Amino acid sequence: MQTWKLLGACALAAVLAPAQAAGYPERPVRLVIPFPPGAAADNALRVVTQKMSESLGQPVIIENKPGIPGVQAAAMAAPDGYTFLLGAGSNMVTGPLLNTHLAYNPARDFTPVGRVLFNVPVLTAHPSLGVKTVPELVALARRQPGRLNFSSSGTGSPNHLSMEMFELLTKTEMVHVPYKGAAPSVNELLAGVVQLGINAVPSVAQHIQAGKLVPLAVASAKRSPLLPNVPTFAEAGLPEFTYDIWYAVFAPARTPADAVNKVSAALQGALNDPAVAGKLRAQGAEPAPSTPQELGAYVKEDTARWARVIKERNLKLE
């Protein structure tokens, strides 16, 4: 009798599962963004989620929860398909590599959903430095080891690690000056307190156009539409230097596959929409849709690359 009851329960579950999958989502979906309102990632995702909401038939509600607390909140959320996270290289790759004591582990606590976009990074110098090209910068840095400095949004941040990679590839030594956030990092560069910095194009494009910063190269495969006259690092003679500022959507581990796949399809559909893609490019971002599997492989590759830089440069959190 007990066996028949068990078989009956299993059969009932099998019948209900497709119905549950077909009805998903039945209420609004929450997307946790670990960045403040008005940040480049926040602005971009508001364009994307509006289109996703149309596809899913339910609102995709953005919840800004800056910093590590936001990532932890998403990691601890119920894996029911109604909470997702906007992850980035800083909180899904480099941060955990540098700090093994974080309360979350990306590989253990999250499952990939899909990549969203890339922001093009550009290396800029303060005009007082007197350099206009990457070869000029490398020559000056080699003549004056330990004399040049660069700003970042904090120790272990992507713009910090990218400059460590630059030093590794060019055999130069410069001084890292960390700040608490991107805004003060750029402001101090504009004031000439520091001489160099690598930042997303949207953060510095207006300052470049105003002549307040000198662009040396962009770290993307092709030139930025916002800075068409600025060469890539490959064109500037350093093809090995690549640095991606990326954002992607993740779900708490053990989120049902049907929910992951449905949200991923809505995300890819939004990014492939010409109107959405046009708005993102106007912000200086490049749509980069992917499947969950492609995102998983990409994160593994990115983790291996930055693990090498961190090891060779002997980097640790201060």
C-alpha positions in Angstrom: 0.0 0.0 0.0 2.8 2.4 0.9 4.5 1.6 -2.4 1.3 2.5 -4.3 1.0 5.8 -2.4 4.6 6.7 -3.2 4.1 5.9 -6.9 0.9 8.0 -6.8 2.7 10.9 -5.3 5.5 10.7 -7.9 3.0 10.6 -10.7 1.1 13.6 -9.3 4.4 15.6 -9.0 5.3 14.7 -12.6 1.9 16.0 -13.8 2.2 19.2 -11.7 5.8 20.0 -12.6 5.0 21.1 -16.3 2.1 23.1 -15.1 4.2 24.9 -12.6 6.9 25.5 -15.2 4.4 26.8 -17.7 2.9 29.2 -15.2 6.2 30.7 -14.1 6.5 33.5 -13.2 3.3 34.0 -11.3 4.5 37.2 -9.5 7.1 39.9 -9.9 10.7 38.9 -10.2 13.4 40.7 -8.1 16.8 41.6 -9.4 19.3 42.6 -6.8 21.8 45.2 -8.0 24.8 45.6 -5.7 25.5 49.1 -7.0 23.8 52.4 -6.0 21.0 54.0 -8.1 22.4 56.0 -11.0 25.5 53.9 -11.4 26.3 52.9 -15.0 25.2 49.3 -14.4 22.0 50.4 -12.7 21.1 52.7 -15.6 21.7 50.0 -18.2 19.7 47.3 -16.3 16.7 49.6 -16.1 16.5 49.6 -19.9 17.0 45.8 -20.1 14.5 44.9 -17.3 11.7 46.9 -18.9 11.9 44.7 -22.0 12.3 41.5 -19.9 9.1 42.4 -18.0 7.2 42.4 -21.3 8.5 39.0 -22.2 8.0 37.4 -18.8 4.5 38.9 -18.3 5.5 40.1 -14.8 7.5 43.1 -13.6 11.2 42.7 -13.0 11.8 44.9 -10.0 15.3 46.3 -9.3 16.4 46.4 -5.7 19.6 48.4 -5.1 21.6 47.0 -2.3 25.2 48.2 -2.8 28.3 46.2 -2.0 28.9 42.8 -0.5 25.6 42.9 1.5 23.7 42.9 -1.8 25.5 39.9 -3.1 25.1 38.0 0.2 21.4 38.8 0.3 21.0 37.3 -3.1 23.0 34.2 -2.2 20.8 33.6 0.9 17.5 34.2 -1.0 15.1 31.3 -1.5 16.0 29.5 -4.7 12.5 29.8 -6.1 13.1 31.7 -9.3 12.0 35.0 -7.9 15.3 36.5 -6.9 18.3 37.1 -9.2 21.6 39.0 -8.9 23.4 41.4 -11.2 27.0 40.1 -10.8 30.2 41.6 -12.1 33.8 40.7 -12.3 34.5 42.6 -9.1 32.1 40.6 -6.9 32.0 37.3 -8.8 35.7 36.9 -9.7 38.3 39.3 -8.3 36.8 40.0 -4.9 36.5 36.3 -3.9 40.0 35.6 -5.2 41.5 38.3 -3.0 39.2 37.6 0.0 38.6 34.0 0.9 36.7 35.0 4.0 33.7 36.4 2.2 30.4 35.0 3.4 29.5 33.9 -0.1 31.3 31.7 -2.7 30.2 32.4 -6.3 30.8 28.8 -7.5 28.9 27.3 -4.6 26.1 29.9 -4.0 25.1 31.0 -7.5 24.1 29.5 -10.9 24.7 31.4 -14.2 21.8 32.8 -16.0 23.2 35.0 -18.7 25.7 37.8 -19.5 24.3 41.3 -20.0 26.9 43.7 -21.3 30.5 44.9 -21.5 31.7 48.4 -20.7 34.8 49.5 -22.6 37.7 50.5 -20.3 40.0 53.3 -21.3 43.4 54.2 -19.9 43.7 58.0 -19.4 46.5 60.2 -18.1 46.4 63.7 -16.6 47.6 66.2 -19.1 50.5 67.2 -16.8 52.1 63.8 -17.3 53.0 64.8 -20.8 52.3 61.4 -22.5 49.9 60.9 -25.4 50.4 57.2 -26.3 51.0 53.9 -24.6 54.6 53.6 -25.9 55.4 57.0 -24.4 53.9 55.9 -21.1 55.8 52.7 -21.0 59.1 54.5 -21.8 58.5 57.1 -19.1 57.5 54.4 -16.5 60.7 52.5 -17.2 62.8 55.6 -16.9 61.1 56.4 -13.5 60.3 53.1 -11.8 58.1 53.7 -8.7 57.5 57.4 -9.5 54.2 57.3 -11.5 50.9 56.6 -9.8 47.4 55.5 -10.7 44.1 55.6 -9.0 41.5 52.9 -8.5 38.1 52.5 -6.8 39.7 50.3 -4.2 42.3 47.6 -3.6 41.2 44.5 -5.6 38.9 46.5 -7.8 38.9 45.7 -11.5 40.6 49.0 -12.4 43.3 48.2 -9.8 43.9 44.7 -11.1 43.9 45.9 -14.7 46.8 48.3 -14.0 48.6 45.5 -12.2 48.3 43.4 -15.3 49.6 46.4 -17.3 52.6 46.6 -15.1 53.2 42.8 -15.5 53.0 42.9 -19.3 55.1 46.1 -19.7 57.7 45.3 -16.9 57.0 48.6 -15.2 56.4 49.5 -11.6 54.0 52.2 -10.5 52.3 53.2 -7.3 48.7 52.2 -6.6 46.5 54.8 -4.9 43.2 53.3 -3.9 40.0 55.3 -3.2 36.6 54.4 -1.8 34.6 54.2 -5.0 34.8 55.2 -8.6 33.8 58.8 -8.2 36.6 59.9 -5.9 39.1 57.9 -8.0 38.2 59.8 -11.2 37.9 63.1 -9.3 41.5 62.8 -8.0 42.7 61.9 -11.4 41.0 65.0 -12.8 42.6 67.1 -10.1 46.1 65.8 -10.9 46.6 64.2 -7.5 47.2 61.0 -9.4 48.5 60.7 -12.9 46.8 57.7 -14.4 43.6 55.6 -14.3 41.7 53.1 -16.2 37.9 53.4 -16.1 34.8 52.6 -18.0 34.3 55.0 -21.0 31.0 56.4 -19.7 32.8 57.5 -16.5 35.4 59.7 -18.3 34.2 60.3 -21.8 33.0 63.9 -21.1 36.3 64.7 -19.4 38.3 63.4 -22.4 36.2 65.5 -24.7 36.7 68.5 -22.5 40.5 68.0 -22.7 40.8 67.3 -19.0 42.1 63.8 -19.5 44.3 62.3 -22.2 43.1 59.0 -23.6 45.9 56.5 -24.3 44.0 53.3 -25.4 40.9 51.3 -24.9 41.1 47.7 -23.6 38.6 46.2 -26.0 38.9 44.3 -29.2 37.6 47.3 -31.2 37.4 51.0 -30.7 34.6 52.6 -28.7 31.9 54.4 -30.6 32.1 57.1 -28.0 35.8 57.5 -28.5 36.4 56.6 -32.2 39.8 58.3 -32.4 41.3 56.4 -29.4 43.2 53.3 -30.4 42.9 49.9 -28.9 45.8 48.5 -26.9 46.5 46.1 -29.8 46.8 49.1 -32.1 49.0 50.8 -29.5 51.4 47.9 -29.5 50.2 45.9 -26.5 47.9 43.1 -27.9 48.2 41.0 -24.8 46.5 43.5 -22.7 42.7 42.9 -22.5 40.4 43.9 -19.7 36.6 43.3 -19.7 34.2 45.2 -17.5 31.3 42.8 -17.5 28.0 42.4 -15.9 25.8 39.3 -15.8 22.7 37.8 -14.2 23.0 35.0 -11.6 20.5 33.0 -9.6 20.8 31.5 -6.1 22.1 27.9 -6.3 19.5 25.3 -6.7 17.1 27.6 -8.5 14.9 25.5 -10.8 16.3 25.0 -14.3 13.0 26.1 -15.9 13.1 29.4 -14.1 16.8 30.0 -15.0 16.2 29.2 -18.6 13.0 31.3 -18.9 14.7 34.4 -17.4 17.8 33.7 -19.5 15.7 33.6 -22.7 13.9 36.9 -21.7 17.3 38.5 -21.0 18.8 37.4 -24.3 15.6 38.6 -26.1 15.9 42.0 -24.5 19.5 42.4 -25.4 18.9 41.4 -29.0 16.1 43.9 -29.4 17.5 46.8 -31.6 15.9 49.5 -29.5 17.4 48.2 -26.2 20.8 47.6 -27.8 20.7 51.1 -29.2 20.0 52.6 -25.8 22.8 50.6 -24.2 25.3 51.7 -26.8 24.3 55.3 -26.3 25.3 54.8 -22.7 28.7 53.4 -23.7 27.9 49.8 -23.1 28.0 46.8 -25.5 25.2 44.2 -25.3 26.7 40.7 -24.7 23.9 38.2 -24.5 24.8 34.6 -23.6 23.3 31.3 -22.5 23.8 30.1 -18.9 26.4 27.6 -20.1 28.4 30.2 -22.0 28.4 32.5 -19.0 29.6 29.7 -16.8 32.5 29.0 -19.1 33.3 32.7 -19.4 33.5 33.1 -15.6 35.8 30.2 -15.3 38.2 31.7 -17.9 38.1 35.1 -16.3 38.8 33.6 -12.9 41.8 31.7 -14.2 43.2 34.9 -15.8 42.9 37.1 -12.7 44.2 34.3 -10.4 47.4 34.4 -12.4 47.7 38.2 -12.2 47.0 38.1 -8.4 49.6 35.3 -7.8 52.3 36.8 -10.0 51.9 40.3 -8.5 51.6 38.9 -5.0 48.4 40.9 -4.3 46.6 40.8 -1.0 43.8 42.9 0.5 45.2 45.7 2.7 
